[in-house]
Amino acid sequence: MRLILASVTSRKGKGKSAGADALLQEYVAQATRYVSTELAGFESEAALLAFAEREPSRPAAQVVLLDSRGEDMTSEEFAERMRRMRDDGAQRVLYGIGPADGWSRETLAKGYKTISLGRMTLPHELARVVLAEQVYRALTILAGHPYHSGH
């Protein structure tokens, strides 16, 4: 399984904060110890969704959109969902952070899974770090690693 942490931003995946970018890179590097994990930045919602649909000789990515109106879940529930996707044979899973004004009604109407990092609005830089940390945390939960214990 390959995980893609994608975001729609006019800065092509570069954050405004060097500290946030360093933390993001650290969590992605940690997650990559368990499963191929990469970052992707797109200038538009359409470009992100087109990327999810195409990869030669492979099925489309499973898309999970991050949205404050999406499903709330614990870290353990997030890990369980990731385990189910892995065990069901998902080759690519794309977690998408939407544009500054949120996902369009058209995109949300396509029926992609939506999850929430909480009901509060987060800046892109922080949402990317929180997503990367939760992906890493989920992978450690699935591997039985003690990182999650006591947090």
C-alpha positions as CSV (number, residue, x, y, z in Angstrom):
1,M,0.0,0.0,0.0
2,R,1.2,3.5,-0.8
3,L,-0.1,6.5,1.1
4,I,-0.3,10.0,-0.5
5,L,-0.8,13.0,1.8
6,A,-2.1,15.6,-0.6
7,S,-3.2,19.2,-0.3
8,V,-4.6,21.9,-2.5
9,T,-2.5,25.0,-2.1
10,S,-1.2,27.7,-4.4
11,R,2.3,27.1,-2.9
12,K,2.8,23.7,-4.5
13,G,3.1,21.8,-1.2
14,K,5.4,24.3,0.5
15,G,4.3,25.7,3.8
16,K,4.8,29.2,5.1
17,S,6.6,27.9,8.2
18,A,10.0,26.2,8.1
19,G,9.2,24.6,11.5
20,A,5.9,23.1,10.3
21,D,7.6,21.9,7.1
22,A,10.4,20.2,9.1
23,L,7.9,18.5,11.4
24,L,5.9,17.4,8.4
25,Q,8.9,15.9,6.8
26,E,9.9,14.1,10.0
27,Y,6.5,12.4,10.4
28,V,6.5,11.4,6.7
29,A,10.0,9.9,7.1
30,Q,8.8,8.0,10.2
31,A,5.7,6.7,8.4
32,T,7.8,5.5,5.5
33,R,9.5,3.0,7.8
34,Y,6.1,1.2,7.8
35,V,4.6,1.9,4.3
36,S,5.5,4.0,1.3
37,T,4.3,7.5,2.2
38,E,4.7,10.7,0.2
39,L,3.5,14.3,0.0
40,A,1.9,15.9,-3.0
41,G,0.7,19.4,-3.5
42,F,-1.7,20.6,-6.2
43,E,-2.9,24.0,-7.3
44,S,-6.5,22.9,-7.7
45,E,-9.1,20.5,-6.5
46,A,-9.4,19.2,-10.1
47,A,-5.7,18.5,-10.3
48,L,-5.7,16.6,-7.1
49,L,-8.7,14.4,-8.1
50,A,-7.2,13.8,-11.6
51,F,-4.0,12.6,-9.9
52,A,-6.0,10.2,-7.8
53,E,-7.7,8.7,-10.8
54,R,-4.6,8.1,-13.0
55,E,-1.6,5.8,-12.6
56,P,-0.8,3.5,-15.5
57,S,-1.9,-0.1,-15.0
58,R,-3.1,0.5,-11.5
59,P,-6.6,1.1,-10.1
60,A,-7.6,4.6,-9.0
61,A,-6.5,5.6,-5.5
62,Q,-8.9,5.3,-2.7
63,V,-9.6,8.9,-1.8
64,V,-10.3,10.1,1.8
65,L,-11.0,13.9,2.0
66,L,-10.4,15.8,5.2
67,D,-13.3,18.0,6.0
68,S,-14.5,19.5,9.3
69,R,-17.9,18.0,8.5
70,G,-16.4,14.5,8.0
71,E,-16.5,11.5,10.3
72,D,-14.9,12.1,13.7
73,M,-12.8,9.2,14.9
74,T,-10.2,8.3,17.5
75,S,-6.6,7.4,16.5
76,E,-7.5,3.7,17.0
77,E,-10.5,4.0,14.7
78,F,-8.4,5.7,12.1
79,A,-5.8,2.9,12.4
80,E,-8.5,0.3,12.0
81,R,-9.9,2.0,8.9
82,M,-6.3,2.0,7.5
83,R,-5.9,-1.7,8.3
84,R,-9.2,-2.5,6.5
85,M,-8.1,-0.6,3.4
86,R,-4.7,-2.4,3.5
87,D,-6.3,-5.8,4.1
88,D,-8.8,-5.2,1.3
89,G,-6.0,-4.7,-1.1
90,A,-5.8,-0.9,-1.5
91,Q,-2.8,-0.1,-3.6
92,R,-2.9,3.7,-3.2
93,V,-4.7,5.7,-0.5
94,L,-4.8,9.5,-1.0
95,Y,-5.7,11.7,2.0
96,G,-6.7,15.1,0.6
97,I,-6.7,18.4,2.4
98,G,-8.8,20.8,0.4
99,P,-8.6,24.3,-0.7
100,A,-8.7,27.3,1.7
101,D,-12.5,27.6,1.1
102,G,-13.2,23.9,1.5
103,W,-14.1,21.2,-0.9
104,S,-16.7,22.0,-3.5
105,R,-20.1,20.6,-3.4
106,E,-19.4,18.7,-6.6
107,T,-16.4,17.0,-5.1
108,L,-18.2,16.1,-1.9
109,A,-21.1,14.7,-3.9
110,K,-18.8,12.2,-5.6
111,G,-19.1,10.0,-2.5
112,Y,-15.5,10.0,-1.4
113,K,-14.9,9.1,2.3
114,T,-14.6,12.2,4.4
115,I,-13.0,12.3,7.8
116,S,-12.4,15.2,10.2
117,L,-9.3,16.2,12.2
118,G,-11.8,18.1,14.5
119,R,-14.5,20.7,14.0
120,M,-12.1,23.6,14.3
121,T,-10.6,25.1,11.1
122,L,-6.8,24.6,10.8
123,P,-4.4,26.4,8.6
124,H,-3.0,24.1,5.8
125,E,0.4,23.9,7.4
126,L,-1.0,22.6,10.7
127,A,-3.5,20.3,9.1
128,R,-0.8,18.7,7.1
129,V,1.3,18.1,10.2
130,V,-1.6,16.7,12.2
131,L,-2.6,14.4,9.3
132,A,1.0,13.1,8.9
133,E,1.3,12.6,12.7
134,Q,-2.0,10.6,12.8
135,V,-0.9,8.5,9.8
136,Y,2.3,7.7,11.6
137,R,0.4,7.0,14.8
138,A,-2.0,4.7,13.0
139,L,0.9,2.8,11.5
140,T,2.5,2.3,14.9
141,I,-0.8,1.2,16.4
142,L,-1.1,-1.4,13.6
143,A,2.5,-2.5,14.2
144,G,2.1,-2.8,17.9
145,H,4.8,-0.1,18.5
146,P,4.7,1.7,21.9
147,Y,4.5,5.2,20.3
148,H,0.8,5.4,20.9
149,S,0.8,4.1,24.5
150,G,0.0,6.7,27.1
151,H,-0.7,9.5,24.6
